[in-house]
């Protein structure tokens, strides 16, 4: 059993008093919410585990005000594998008695649930350590920590996102969906699916999520949701997770399944999670702005170099499970090396066509199955990494020749985990305890898959 992960957590439970100002703010949020939704009966109190799965409990509306003082969830939530079981090797489970930690409501996240919004609400909470500090096993708190480092140097990331998913009939898979469901950029999707997409948009607006588009993607039944760029990076990640829940819930009411796997069908396009990013200074000026997109300015050059240098080691976060690596195939608009280019969807970091004021980069590596808090965290770490060093930016992809050096991405999970483990920069920013926790859970998940005999093996008839 790995003892070092939890050494700092083994001491008597101390009483933690929630911040009075935040408690009052939450009570006012509840009051305003119930004025708008007076028929509310239940509230889902939720947080997201390492894999981005929603964990929580449903409470009666009569007890919602008590949440201003916080509620308790077990620390072992952050030691769970994809199948929902605690990985005991993390040391966060039975060995230390499954201790609870205080969780406080996240301001601004009390929203109507997509299912029965008039009577059903949801709210996110965030876990604290025994001394009241942020629990850094929680991915959201990791991202919050990185954002604070930008604020200290008066640089403010601006990010927007694009997330892809499949819709398919119940009792089927994406590979068995009808071939006439949709075509790439098809505006006239079939009526049944159009109703689903319209309802998704309605519920997103109800939750005050700024969607800018729903696009039919390259594969039949695949769609992409675009979220408006913002300076509030935590909120856009909260919104990505909220959108996933909305999509799944609305799909269910229409007799459909929604799938956010990175590669649900080897014969179809994988599903990615792309982030568009620029940086602003304290005067709201775009630091990437330059008159010539073909020649990135010095700051953007440093950022690109830092992101590319850290990208191979970041793959363990960007592609978090064994299926994630099936997405990295030739000819699928998926990067296979850490590279960049201008107006090119085959590269890892694309500089899109845009005017000078809106110049930005698009980070195209993460899968739709990844934890968006952690994705943004490693992207922002890459930015800091570039700003703090003088790396030489490699040539853009269209200028590279066959004999030039190539920085290939790991396309097998164990290799990615090994690179992640050895990378001192990620360990510095995320902390050794979190890195060890991630490695323990992910290696456990990998072995769980490896220890199953497949139908293919049985079919060999050896």
C-alpha positions in Angstrom: 0.0 0.0 0.0 1.3 3.5 -0.9 1.5 5.2 2.5 3.1 8.5 1.4 0.0 9.8 -0.4 -1.9 10.3 2.8 0.6 10.9 5.5 -0.4 14.6 5.8 -4.1 13.5 6.2 -3.6 11.2 9.2 -4.4 13.4 12.3 -7.4 13.9 14.4 -10.4 15.6 12.8 -10.4 19.3 13.7 -13.5 21.5 13.6 -13.5 23.8 10.6 -15.7 26.9 10.6 -16.9 28.0 7.1 -16.3 31.5 5.9 -19.2 33.6 7.2 -19.2 35.9 4.1 -19.4 33.0 1.7 -22.1 31.4 3.8 -24.2 34.6 3.6 -23.6 34.8 -0.1 -24.9 31.3 -0.6 -28.0 31.9 1.5 -28.7 35.0 -0.7 -28.2 32.8 -3.8 -30.7 30.3 -2.4 -33.2 33.0 -1.7 -33.0 34.4 -5.2 -33.2 30.9 -6.7 -36.3 29.9 -4.8 -38.0 33.2 -5.8 -37.6 32.1 -9.4 -38.2 28.4 -8.9 -40.6 28.2 -5.9 -41.7 24.6 -6.7 -38.2 23.2 -6.1 -38.4 20.0 -4.1 -34.9 18.4 -4.3 -31.3 19.5 -4.9 -28.4 17.3 -6.1 -25.3 18.2 -4.2 -22.4 17.2 -6.4 -18.6 17.2 -7.0 -16.5 15.6 -9.7 -14.0 12.9 -9.1 -10.6 12.3 -10.8 -12.3 11.0 -13.9 -14.9 13.8 -14.0 -17.7 11.5 -12.9 -20.4 13.2 -10.8 -20.5 12.1 -7.2 -22.9 13.4 -4.6 -26.3 13.1 -2.9 -29.8 14.4 -3.2 -31.3 16.5 -0.4 -34.7 17.9 0.3 -35.2 21.6 -0.4 -36.0 22.1 3.3 -32.4 21.4 4.2 -30.7 23.5 1.5 -30.0 26.5 3.7 -28.0 24.1 6.0 -25.6 23.7 3.1 -24.3 27.2 3.8 -22.4 25.5 6.7 -21.1 22.8 4.3 -21.6 19.1 4.1 -19.4 16.1 4.3 -18.2 13.6 1.6 -15.5 11.0 2.0 -12.0 11.8 0.9 -11.9 8.5 -0.9 -14.1 10.0 -3.7 -10.7 11.1 -5.1 -9.4 7.5 -4.9 -12.1 6.1 -7.2 -11.5 4.3 -10.5 -13.6 4.5 -13.6 -15.8 1.7 -12.3 -16.7 3.7 -9.1 -14.7 1.5 -6.7 -12.1 2.9 -4.3 -8.5 2.0 -5.3 -7.2 0.9 -1.9 -3.6 1.3 -3.1 -4.1 5.1 -3.0 -4.3 4.9 0.8 -7.5 7.1 0.8 -9.9 4.3 1.6 -10.3 1.7 4.3 -6.8 2.0 5.7 -7.5 5.5 7.1 -11.1 4.7 7.8 -12.7 6.5 4.9 -12.6 9.9 6.6 -15.0 12.7 5.6 -14.0 16.1 4.6 -16.0 19.3 4.7 -17.3 20.5 1.3 -18.6 24.0 0.7 -20.9 25.2 -2.0 -19.3 26.7 -5.1 -20.8 30.2 -5.6 -22.9 30.6 -8.7 -23.5 26.9 -9.3 -27.0 26.6 -7.9 -28.9 25.8 -11.1 -32.1 24.0 -12.3 -31.5 20.4 -13.3 -32.2 19.6 -16.9 -34.6 16.9 -15.8 -37.7 18.5 -14.2 -36.1 22.0 -13.8 -39.0 23.5 -12.1 -38.8 21.1 -9.1 -35.2 19.8 -9.3 -32.0 21.8 -8.7 -28.2 21.0 -8.6 -25.3 22.7 -6.9 -21.5 22.0 -6.9 -19.5 21.8 -3.8 -15.7 21.8 -3.3 -13.7 19.8 -0.7 -11.5 21.3 2.0 -8.7 19.9 4.1 -9.1 19.7 7.9 -7.4 23.1 8.3 -9.9 24.7 5.9 -7.5 24.9 2.9 -8.4 23.6 -0.5 -8.1 19.8 -0.8 -5.6 19.4 -3.7 -6.8 15.9 -4.5 -9.8 17.7 -6.1 -9.1 18.5 -9.7 -11.1 21.8 -9.5 -8.8 23.0 -6.7 -5.8 22.1 -8.7 -7.0 24.4 -11.5 -7.8 27.1 -9.0 -4.3 27.0 -7.6 -2.7 27.4 -11.1 -5.0 30.3 -12.0 -3.9 32.1 -8.8 -0.3 32.0 -10.1 -1.4 33.8 -13.3 -3.2 36.5 -11.2 0.0 37.1 -9.3 1.8 38.2 -12.4 -1.1 40.1 -13.8 -1.7 37.8 -16.7 -5.3 36.5 -17.3 -6.0 33.5 -19.6 -9.1 33.7 -21.8 -10.4 30.3 -22.8 -13.3 28.9 -24.9 -14.0 25.2 -25.5 -15.4 22.8 -28.1 -16.6 19.3 -26.9 -17.6 16.5 -29.2 -20.0 13.6 -28.5 -22.2 11.0 -30.2 -25.9 10.5 -30.0 -27.2 7.0 -30.7 -30.3 4.9 -30.1 -30.8 3.0 -26.8 -29.6 -0.6 -26.9 -27.2 0.3 -29.7 -23.7 1.7 -30.1 -22.3 4.5 -32.2 -21.2 1.9 -34.7 -24.7 0.8 -35.3 -26.4 4.2 -35.7 -28.3 5.0 -38.9 -26.1 6.3 -41.7 -28.4 9.2 -42.4 -28.4 10.8 -38.9 -26.2 13.7 -39.9 -23.4 14.9 -42.2 -20.5 17.1 -41.4 -21.7 20.7 -40.8 -25.2 19.5 -41.7 -27.6 22.4 -40.7 -30.7 20.3 -41.4 -30.3 17.4 -38.9 -33.1 14.9 -38.8 -36.1 16.1 -36.9 -35.7 13.7 -33.9 -32.2 14.8 -33.3 -32.9 18.5 -34.0 -35.5 18.3 -31.2 -32.8 16.9 -28.9 -30.3 19.6 -29.8 -32.9 22.4 -29.4 -33.8 21.1 -25.9 -30.1 20.9 -25.0 -29.8 24.6 -26.0 -32.9 25.5 -23.9 -31.5 23.9 -20.8 -28.1 25.4 -21.3 -29.6 28.8 -21.4 -31.7 28.0 -18.2 -28.4 27.2 -16.5 -26.8 30.4 -17.9 -24.3 28.5 -20.0 -23.1 30.6 -23.0 -23.3 28.2 -25.9 -22.2 29.7 -29.2 -23.0 26.8 -31.5 -24.0 23.1 -32.0 -22.3 21.6 -35.0 -22.8 18.3 -36.8 -19.4 16.8 -36.9 -17.6 14.5 -39.5 -19.1 11.2 -38.3 -22.7 10.2 -38.5 -24.4 11.0 -35.1 -21.5 13.1 -33.9 -21.9 16.7 -32.7 -19.8 19.5 -31.2 -20.9 22.1 -28.6 -19.0 25.4 -28.5 -18.8 27.4 -25.3 -18.1 31.2 -25.3 -14.6 32.2 -24.3 -14.3 33.8 -20.9 -11.7 35.0 -18.3 -13.5 32.8 -15.7 -11.6 29.5 -16.4 -13.2 27.7 -13.4 -16.7 28.6 -14.7 -16.1 27.3 -18.2 -14.9 24.0 -16.8 -18.0 23.9 -14.5 -20.1 24.6 -17.6 -18.4 21.8 -19.6 -19.4 19.3 -16.9 -22.8 20.8 -16.7 -23.2 20.4 -20.5 -22.2 16.8 -20.3 -25.0 16.2 -17.8 -27.5 18.2 -19.8 -26.7 16.3 -23.0 -27.0 12.9 -21.2 -30.2 13.8 -19.4 -31.9 15.2 -22.5 -30.8 12.3 -24.7 -32.3 9.9 -22.2 -35.7 11.6 -22.3 -35.7 11.1 -26.1 -34.8 7.4 -26.0 -31.2 8.1 -26.9 -27.8 7.6 -25.3 -25.1 10.3 -25.3 -21.5 9.1 -25.5 -18.4 11.1 -24.6 -15.9 8.3 -25.0 -12.7 9.4 -26.9 -13.1 6.5 -29.4 -16.4 4.6 -29.3 -16.0 3.2 -32.8 -12.7 2.4 -34.5 -14.2 3.2 -37.9 -15.5 6.7 -36.9 -13.9 9.9 -35.8 -13.0 10.2 -32.1 -14.4 12.8 -29.8 -12.1 15.6 -28.6 -12.2 18.5 -26.2 -10.5 21.5 -27.7 -9.6 24.7 -26.0 -9.1 28.1 -27.6 -6.8 30.4 -25.5 -5.4 33.9 -25.5 -3.8 35.9 -22.7 -4.8 39.4 -21.5 -2.8 41.8 -19.4 -4.3 44.0 -16.6 -5.6 46.4 -19.2 -7.6 43.7 -21.0 -5.2 43.8 -24.0 -4.6 40.6 -25.9 -0.9 39.7 -25.3 -0.9 37.4 -28.4 -2.0 40.2 -30.7 0.3 40.8 -33.7 0.0 42.2 -37.2 1.2 39.0 -38.9 -0.3 35.6 -38.0 2.5 34.0 -40.0 5.0 35.3 -37.4 3.8 34.9 -33.8 4.9 37.7 -31.5 7.6 36.9 -28.8 5.1 36.1 -26.0 3.0 33.7 -28.2 6.3 32.1 -29.4 7.4 31.5 -25.8 3.9 30.1 -24.9 3.9 27.7 -27.9 7.4 26.5 -27.0 6.4 25.8 -23.4 3.2 24.0 -24.3 5.0 21.8 -26.9 7.8 21.0 -24.5 5.4 19.8 -21.8 2.8 18.2 -24.1 4.2 14.6 -24.2 4.3 14.4 -20.4 0.8 15.9 -20.2 -0.7 13.1 -22.2 -1.5 11.1 -19.1 -4.0 13.8 -18.2 -5.2 14.7 -21.7 -5.8 11.0 -22.6 -6.8 9.6 -19.2 -7.7 5.9 -19.9 -6.9 3.0 -22.2 -9.7 3.9 -24.7 -8.4 7.5 -25.0 -5.3 6.3 -27.0 -7.5 4.6 -29.6 -8.3 8.1 -30.8 -4.8 8.8 -31.9 -4.9 7.3 -35.5 -3.5 8.6 -38.8 -5.9 10.6 -41.0 -8.3 11.6 -38.2 -7.4 15.3 -37.6 -5.7 14.1 -34.4 -2.1 15.1 -33.6 0.5 12.4 -33.3 3.3 14.7 -32.3 3.8 17.9 -30.3 3.7 20.4 -33.2 2.0 23.6 -34.3 0.8 25.1 -37.4 -1.3 27.9 -38.9 -4.8 27.1 -40.1 -4.1 23.4 -39.9 -6.3 20.9 -38.1 -3.8 18.1 -38.1 -1.5 19.7 -35.6 -1.5 19.7 -31.8 -1.7 23.5 -31.5 -3.4 25.4 -34.3 -3.3 29.2 -34.9 -6.8 29.8 -36.3 -7.6 32.4 -39.0 -8.8 35.5 -37.2 -8.2 39.3 -37.0 -5.4 40.8 -35.0 -7.5 41.6 -31.9 -8.7 38.0 -31.5 -5.5 36.1 -32.2 -5.3 33.0 -30.1 -4.2 29.3 -30.1 -6.3 26.2 -30.3 -5.0 23.3 -28.1 -6.4 20.1 -29.9 -5.0 17.2 -27.9 -7.5 16.3 -25.1 -10.3 13.8 -25.5 -13.9 14.4 -24.6 -13.4 11.8 -21.9 -10.8 13.9 -20.0 -11.3 15.9 -16.8 -11.5 19.5 -18.1 -10.3 20.9 -14.8 -7.1 19.0 -15.1 -6.8 19.6 -18.9 -6.9 23.3 -18.3 -4.5 23.0 -15.4 -1.8 21.3 -17.5 -2.4 23.7 -20.4 -1.9 26.6 -18.1 1.2 25.0 -16.5 2.6 24.7 -20.1 2.0 28.4 -20.6 3.8 29.3 -17.3 6.6 26.8 -18.3 7.1 28.7 -21.6 6.9 32.2 -20.1 9.6 31.3 -17.6 12.1 29.7 -20.0 13.8 30.5 -23.2 12.9 27.4 -25.3 13.5 27.5 -29.0 10.2 27.1 -30.9 10.4 24.5 -33.6 9.3 25.2 -37.1 5.6 25.1 -37.9 4.5 21.7 -39.4 4.2 22.9 -43.0 7.9 23.9 -43.0 9.2 20.7 -41.5 11.0 18.2 -43.7 11.4 14.4 -43.3 14.8 14.6 -41.7 13.8 17.3 -39.2 13.4 16.2 -35.5 9.9 15.2 -34.4 8.6 15.2 -30.9 6.1 12.3 -31.0 3.3 12.0 -28.4 3.0 8.7 -26.4 0.1 6.8 -27.9 0.0 4.0 -25.3 -1.2 4.7 -21.8 1.7 3.1 -19.8 4.2 5.1 -21.8 2.2 8.3 -21.1 2.1 7.5 -17.4 5.8 6.9 -17.3 6.5 10.3 -18.9 4.1 12.0 -16.5 5.8 10.4 -13.5 9.2 11.5 -14.5 8.3 15.1 -15.4 9.6 17.5 -12.7 7.6 20.5 -14.0 4.2 18.8 -13.7 5.2 17.4 -10.3 6.2 20.9 -9.1 2.9 22.5 -10.0 0.5 19.6 -9.3 2.3 18.3 -6.2 3.9 14.9 -5.6 0.9 13.6 -3.7 -1.5 14.3 -6.6 0.8 12.9 -9.2 1.2 9.7 -7.1 -2.6 9.5 -6.6 -3.2 9.8 -10.4 -0.6 7.2 -11.3 -1.9 4.7 -8.7 -5.5 5.0 -10.0 -4.6 5.0 -13.7 -2.3 2.0 -13.4 -5.1 0.2 -11.5 -7.6 1.0 -14.3 -5.2 -0.2 -16.9 -4.6 -3.5 -15.2 -8.4 -4.0 -14.8 -8.8 -3.9 -18.5 -5.7 -6.0 -19.2 -6.9 -8.7 -16.9 -10.1 -9.4 -19.0 -10.0 -12.0 -21.7 -11.5 -10.6 -24.9 -13.8 -12.3 -27.4 -11.1 -11.9 -30.0 -8.7 -14.1 -27.9 -11.4 -16.7 -27.4 -12.1 -16.6 -31.1 -8.6 -17.7 -31.9 -9.6 -21.2 -31.0 -6.2 -22.1 -29.8 
